């Protein structure tokens, strides 16, 4: 009997064999820090038994919710093709390898990158003036966080006009010039497509407000009082909560309706079930491709499809994940369909080439990720998977130190689970996450020497793993978190909304500040310090690099700096295509250390890392030839000194 679709009588192992089921279980395992062996042991048990055992915690309806979610995905193991797209495996002999397979991406947060006109806000001319830095670093493609016209409640992730540049950052002509300059240097450039929602100041939403009965309201999720007969319309249509605190619904008194906003009140969700929304987004993408951009990073793109009846979220999932309702839209009913359509109608150019589609997909696990970005599925090219940024059983990172080994293990395991038809986006920082060196070392990160060592190790991990690296600005300078002094220093809407909610709940300002500070997104958004004597007052966000020797200029001069190391590593990647295209195998994992080998393109390269404060023994690996790069590793091939990296060419390899 086929185990799919799943029912209450199905066994845990059937659920685990299903891509979405596996992700759900892995997510729960990550949350509770439970080993995979537990799933194997419990595998033969019927799901109804497990439900009975867990009812005390999870309450009613939990299993049914999981079954509905899992059964909504038709691609199941055993069906020909769907998990393993036939077309397009990336092989070294393939002439058709897409450019982004070999590329190193670099995310610019324009607001905090470089301020050419001195108004305290980074701008496009600032980026143009600092392209040398990026070219010398060796990056292949820039990704700009939003530069579109915006009221900046969420710093550009609330777009008012998708076809214009925000005034404080420059003009469309500046952007054209930046695109042309990148191309002239052999670099590419992608922008940020924020189309799960628009700003409430977007013309379309303003028209919808003015005429809630007209067609514009159907571009958003308006739920009208009159469509809820017998219900208490003074409360929102469902219990979903916003990622930025409070209910996900805003009351529109005059319209006698509620409107959905998964993020801030000023960011209203688009109704993708309306074909005009989809056609509009496709036209928008085409418009930007015609201006010469090479693709988009797509903001929370997995949230675009919501179930028509907008059902309540399960309270247990809500409590675990901190947001109620997420199971209904993180992998919504028509997600695959909408992505494939957008690829065809928006991203495919007239000559048949396709601009790169990189999905920001919070909550998506490895298996569902393959169904979104496997080549041949015709949807996305790569996704950002966030699971590697937290340690198992330690979801709340600021109450523990993040272990470097987690990143290493996660990426190697991820690689093992996908095949050549898929590609990992390798990242550990962006504008929404605090600085990794600080996650690892806490305030210890302020020690310049430790900071430098960790910066070097992290660069080595990211740039020698299989996948496509995405650096975030400042990472190449070993940026760390900012010791903000008080609430007045913060600008991030997520933090500020949370502060408001905490204070409403009775917290003092001090307490609220202490609660949001460790994870505030502002840590990642302080301006780049280009020179040692840079004037740092007057930026839109207070706070900046203060340690002597850590500016870009000082690091460029210093051969031992993190910046110099990143330059070397990127050059090494370019010289040895095995890094971008080859396979990876873990040979040894000891305490605080690892050995893995990259093979392919006629080469084998051994990577050895020790991220701990003590020297470690490691097994002999035959066939060692040239050491391509080494920091602090010493001469003994069976010993790795504290905080060290060694990258060695292998002449021959006995597996
Ligand atoms: C994404 C962005 C984040 C933004 C949110 C809403 O997660 O990276 O900065 O606040 O979407 O657009």
Boltz pocket constraint, residues with backbone or C-beta under 6 A from the ligand:
constraints:
  - pocket:
      binder: B
      contacts: [[A, 154], [A, 157], [A, 158], [A, 194], [A, 263], [A, 299], [A, 300], [A, 360], [A, 431], [A, 432]]
      max_distance: 6.0
